[in-house]
Amino acid sequence: MPAEEVPQDPADALAAVVALRRLADRLEDAAVEQAMRSGWSWPEVAEALGVTRQAVHKKHARRLIAAGVTLRRRQ
């Protein structure tokens, strides 16, 4: 990123980082929910995100269950 695009004030730059992280988290939540509703498995989602199955399950399972998403069981 060119230096002129980074806010000069460190507080502004850090606030931008926080905003981007929150946006990324919301996008991930929506994409994972869409994938699981489409029948993807935990390993498929994990591979797409570049994390382990355990990591994606730990991060998203509770929220997906609360949202009424039917989760696939390991076979």
N, C-alpha and C positions, 0 to 999 in steps of 0.2 A: 504494500500500500504506500503510495507516495506520501511523504511527510506532510504535504499541505492538506491531506485528507484527514489527518489525525488532529483532533481538537488540541489547541495549544494549552488550554487549562487542564491539568491532570485530573481534576474533579470531573470535568466534562468527558474526558477520554474514558475514565473508569465507569462513569454512568453509561456511556455507550456500550462498553463491554458487558455490563450487567443487563442492559436491555437486549443485546444480541443473544446472551445466554438464555434469557427468559423466552425469547422468540424461538430459539432452537429447541428448547425443552417442549414448548407447546407444539411445534411442528413434529417432533419425535413422537409425542403422545398421540397425536392424531394419526400419524402414519402407522404406528404400531397397532393402534386400534383398528384401522382400516385393514391392515394385513391380517390380523387375527380374525376379524369378521369375514374375511375372504377365504379363510381356511388355512392360512399359513401356519406352520409349526413353529415352536420356539426356536429350534435350530436354524430354520430358514430366516426368521427375523434377526436372530443373533448374527448370522453370517452377513446379512445385508448391512447391519450396523457396525460390523467389525468388533463385536464383543462376544463374550461367552453366552451360552444358553442360560446359565445360572444368573449372570448379570442382568440380562434382559428380563428374565422371569422375576427376579427380586425387585427390579425397578417398576415393572408394569403390571404384574399379576393382580395385586389387590385392587388397583384402580379399574382394571378391565372387568374383574368380577363384579365390582360395585356398579359398573356401567351395564351389566347384564350381558356381557360378551361370553359366549360359550367357548371355553378353551379346550383345545385338543389335549388329550392325555397321551403320554408316551406308550408305545405299544411294544 
